[in-house]
Amino acid sequence: MQSTSTWIYRAAALSLVAAAAAASGCTQLGLGELGATMCPEIGRPGDVLGARLSADVRANAKIVTFVQAAKDMAAVSAAVEAEVAATCRRMGADLGIPPMQMRARQGTGGDATGACEPVTATIDQILGQGMQLQITVTPPSCQADVQAEARCSGTCDVQVDPGQIVAQCEPGRLSGYCQGRCTGRCEGRCMGQCRGQCSAYDAQGRCVGQCAGECDGGCDATCHARCEGNWQAPRCEGSVRPPSVDAECQASCKAHADVRASCTPVGVNVWGTANTDMALRLGHTLQANLPALLHAELALGRRLLQDAQVVVKVGAQIPNVVGQAGAQALACAGAATDAAASASLRLQVSVRASANITGRVGATSGQ
C-alpha cells in the first residue's frame, strides 16, 4: 500500500509552557518544595523581573533576570517532557502496547523515557519485517520575542550607585569629573601644579592649560585615578561595571526571550508501504502524532538546549559576582540554580527519547 499525507502542528511554545505551569506544582517543574519555600517568587505565576530581591540594584538586576530565565527553563522543560510522553503514549496505544509498559521511569525526564522506549522497540520490530518508510520534514522556524528581551534588558540597565563604584573599583582605575582636587591625569585643563609639561601658565606660574603628566589641582574634564573631593559620574576601568554591559544579565534575558519565541508549524510528509496490520497501525499513528512529537523535539527541546546550558553557567557564576546581595537574593539564586540544572537535564532526556523514534523512521534526517 502506498499512502501520502501532510500534517501541520500548530501549538505554540507558550501554550505548552502555560499548561505545564498550570497543571504542575513546583516540584514537578524541578523547583522543589524547599526552593519554593526559600524563594516564593520562583513558584508564583507571572514573571519576577519587577521583584526586589536585593537592596543592591546591580545584584538585584542580575539575580531577578537569572531567576526568571531559570523559571522559564523549568516550565518549558516540563512542557517538553509532558508533550513527548503524551505523544508516545498515544502512539503506544495505537500500536497495542499495554499502558503499564509505558509508565514513568525513575529520575529526571523519566516520564518521556518510560513512555517512548516501548514505542521505539515496537517500531524496530515493525520495520524489521520489511516495511519501508520515507518521511520528509519541514522544520519549524522560530523568532525570539524581541519585546520580552527588551523589557528584560531594561532590568539589566540600572544606575550603579557612584559610591559603590568608588569603593569597589581597583586602585588607579577610576575616572570621571572631580568636584575638588584632581591628583592624577587630567584630560582637560589642569589648574594648579603639573607634574610634567604644561601648555600654558598664569602670572603666578600655575598651570592653566593641558598637562602632559599628572595634574595636582582643578581639572575641567575627566580626571583619572585620584580625586580629593567628590567624584561626579565615576567610571571604573576595572571590575565594577554597570549591568547594561553585564554578560550574565544579558544571557539570562536572551534565554527568557527564546522561551517566548513564536515558531512556524512543523510540516511532515510520509510515504510508506504497509503490508501487515501492524504496519498499517504504524503508518496511521505516525500521521497523527509525528507533528506533535517533532514540535516538542525541534521547536522547543533542541532549540532551547543551548540556552538551558547557558543559564546553568550563569547560575554557577552568580555567587562570584553578586557580592553581599542579601539572604533572600542568595536563596533565590540557589533555588534557581537547582531549577536550571534540572531543566537542562530534563530537556536532554526528553529530546533523546523523542529522537530515538523520529530518527528511526527518518523524520529528522535533515536536521
Order of alpha helices (4+ residues) and beta strands (2+ residues): beta-alpha-alpha-alpha-alpha-alpha-beta-beta-alpha-alpha-beta-beta-beta-beta-beta-alpha-beta-beta-alpha-alpha-alpha
